């Protein structure tokens, strides 16, 4: 009975490792997509000049 249990543990560990590596690889790509989708900030308008002289 030790063989199938050991195999299940090893296979489960492998899938956890694959999931973690996949998240680490995809996280920067997801951040880049979110920053690209962010709208550009509105241009800053300077206040109108009122020369009273």
VMD Tcl script that draws the C-alpha trace (Angstrom):
set ca {
  {0.00 0.00 0.00}
  {2.99 2.31 0.39}
  {3.63 2.41 -3.37}
  {0.35 4.01 -4.46}
  {0.41 6.48 -1.54}
  {3.98 7.52 -2.37}
  {3.03 7.89 -6.05}
  {0.03 10.02 -5.17}
  {2.12 12.27 -2.93}
  {4.82 12.69 -5.58}
  {2.27 13.38 -8.32}
  {0.41 15.86 -6.11}
  {3.66 17.64 -5.27}
  {4.52 17.82 -8.96}
  {1.18 19.45 -9.78}
  {1.60 21.97 -6.96}
  {5.07 22.82 -8.27}
  {3.72 23.27 -11.82}
  {0.94 25.55 -10.54}
  {3.38 27.72 -8.55}
  {5.81 28.04 -11.46}
  {2.93 28.91 -13.79}
  {1.73 31.67 -11.48}
  {5.23 33.08 -11.10}
  {5.69 33.17 -14.87}
  {2.26 34.64 -15.65}
  {2.19 37.31 -12.91}
  {4.45 39.86 -14.73}
  {2.46 39.39 -17.94}
  {-0.79 40.04 -16.09}
  {0.65 43.18 -14.48}
  {1.83 44.47 -17.88}
  {-1.65 43.95 -19.34}
  {-3.27 45.78 -16.42}
  {-0.90 48.75 -16.76}
  {-1.47 48.90 -20.53}
  {-5.25 48.94 -19.99}
  {-5.06 51.74 -17.42}
  {-6.27 55.03 -18.94}
  {-3.69 57.76 -19.39}
  {-3.84 60.53 -16.79}
  {-5.60 63.68 -17.85}
  {-3.28 66.49 -18.92}
  {-2.66 69.11 -16.28}
  {-4.01 72.49 -17.30}
  {-2.24 75.56 -16.03}
  {-4.46 78.19 -14.46}
  {-5.44 81.11 -16.66}
  {-3.25 84.16 -16.26}
  {-4.93 87.31 -15.14}
  {-2.62 90.25 -15.68}
  {-4.11 93.27 -13.97}
  {-1.14 95.50 -14.64}
}
mol new
graphics top color blue
foreach p $ca { graphics top sphere $p radius 0.5 }
foreach p [lrange $ca 0 end-1] q [lrange $ca 1 end] { graphics top cylinder $p $q radius 0.2 }
display resetview
